[in-house]
Amino acid sequence: MIEFHFATVDNRLGWTEVAECYVEARSIFEYNMGSLYDIGSSYAVSGDGITTCTIWSDHTWEDLGLA
């Protein structure tokens, strides 16, 4: 199970989404973050700076093919 926590400028508490496989996880990530984003060691920021994403699981950005 791959769990993401997203937050936005106007929704700082954010929301959580869960995926069962890498393909589903990547799809969820790209739907919420768009095609342009910056990934750091602990979280990602959308290209427009409005959305952040943190992985809440044992997986890494590299596992998902995002970094």
N, C-alpha and C positions, 0 to 999 in steps of 0.2 A: 504494500500500500504506500502510495506517495501522497503526501499531504502538503498543500500550499496554503499560506496565509497571505492574502492581499489586503492592501489598505490604499486609500486615495486621499487627496487633499480634503475633500468634503466628506469623507467617511473614514476617520482616523482609527476607529475601532476595527474596521475591516470585516472580512469574511473568510471562511475557510472552504477550500474545495479539495476533494479526494479523488485520486485516480488509482486504478488497479494495475495499470501497465505503463511502460514508458511512452508508448504512442498516445495513449489517452492523456498522460501527464503533459506531454509536449503540446498537445492540442489545447488543453485548458490554459497552459501558460501563455501560448501565443494569442489565444482569444482575448485574454485579459490584459496582456502587455503590448500587443501589437508586434510589428515586425522589426522595429528598432528599439533596442534596449541596451543598457549597460549592466553587466554582471560583475559583482564584487565577490568576495569570499563568503559573505554571509547573507546577502540579499541582492536583488536586482531592482533597477529603476527603469521605468518606461522612458522612451526617447523624449517625450514631452515633460517628464518629471512629475506627472500627476499620480502615477500608480507605483507602488513598491510591492515586491513579492519576496517571501522568505520560505524556504523549504523546511517543513517540520517533519522530517523523517531521516532515515539512515542514508538516503540517496544524496548525490551531489549534482551540481550543474553539469559536470562532465558525464555522469551516468546518463543524463537525459540528452546529451549531445548539444547542449546550449552554450557551453563555455569553450 
